[in-house]
Amino acid sequence: MIEDLSQAARVRTASVVELASELIRCPSRAGIDDYRPVLTVLEDWLAARALPHRRLHDAAGALVGLLVEIPGGRPGAWWTLDACVDTAPYGDEGAWSFPPDSGDIVDGWLRGRGAADSKLAAAMFCHIAADLAPRAAGLRGGLAVLLDVDEHTGGFGGARAYLADPQATRPDGVMIGYPGMDEVVVGGRGLWRAAIAVHAPSGHSGSSKTVIGAISRAAYLVRLLDAVELPGADDSSHFPLPPKLSVTAFHGGQGFSVTPGRVDINVDIRTTPAFDAHVAETLVRKAVAELDAELPAPVPTEVIPVAAWPPFRLAEDEQPAAALLGAATGEGLTVRAKTAGPSNIGNLLAGEGIAATAGFGVPYEGLHGIDERAHLAGLPVVYAVYRRAVLGLLRG
């Protein structure tokens, strides 16, 4: 029987918050800040506790994360806890009511960028690794803790480096520490993204010659895409969300006197098992073909696929969802399994055939917005849930 972990979790809370606060005080905005300082904080903490860890680098040699590995003493599956330590940008710093890198605690809230997503989870997962290391000989398989950066860019460089690392043991499943205490996220819609280049002859806006310009052609294409009827939620695969199409960018032209020869459009389609990337691309190319037939131009419209991730959804009895849901119940929580609308790193893992949960953590406010903060009252039980889930998997 798994021992009562709640008291141990409460004892660890102060140390978790101390480490998380230090991480928040190291700005690590994706694509803006140097990641080495925040990763050095983690390296120093891990080294002080003799926890085995190493750096991860991408194909270009850039530092993209840390990997902690705790091998068990008996054969078995490996499981991974993952939390990113890069963050969203601050946005309008003047709109914040406290410094974005404060890392302080006010009225039970840990404040600052990354408090919710996901520096508190990173600190928590490091402590769980420290808890398990002394008893590793009695455990099956092993535990990895991935502390990745390049997540908020959408590049997922840390996760990709982990999966590509020949020294790393490939995990059977991953639990990602995104916040939110009412739900365990067991799935997410996939995506298909493309850049579309719409062409037309350019010319002077005052010319007596009438030309259908690239802006007009692009606007026609947007109307075609907006008019497409997408299917509803897919009952046959028990996937609870429908696909969604959004035109997310429209760029072209400058000034007033010239009609541009090119307009660029970005299209984002959220996919489901029944409406996958192939169907999404076929839909867009059909609309483009209609545009070129109805409003022809000397240069055909170009569709440049940018990214495609599959949707994923674990059944509640599949691991590691079952372990996390069961641990939450064991700690007295009532949570529900959720499929998320936005895509996340779980989609990348699904594409690699690795099962993942993508969210369970403390309550939060301001994620990716102003005044980001995490509510610490729930931290002891969240800590206990993850620790219970990991021990259950490793004792299997």
Secondary structure, DSSP 8 states (H G I E B T S, - for coil): -----HHHHHHHHHHHHHHHHHHHTS--BTTTS-SHHHHHHHHHHHHHTT--EEEEE-TT--EEEEEEEEE-SEEEEEEEEEEE--B-----GGG-SS-TT---EETTEEESTTIIIIIHHHHHHHHHHHHHGGGGGGSEEEEEEEEE-S-TTS--HHHHHHHH-TTS---SEEEE----SSEEEEEE-EEEEEEEEEE---EETT-SS----HHHHHHHHHHHHHH------BTTTTB-S--EEEEEEEE---SSSEE-SEEEEEEEEEE-SSS-HHHHHHHHHHHHHHHHHHS--SS--EEEEEEEE--EE--TTSTTHHHHHHHHHHTT---EEEEESS--HHHHHHHTT-EEEE-----EE-TTSSS-EEEGGGHHHHHHHHHHHHHHHHH-
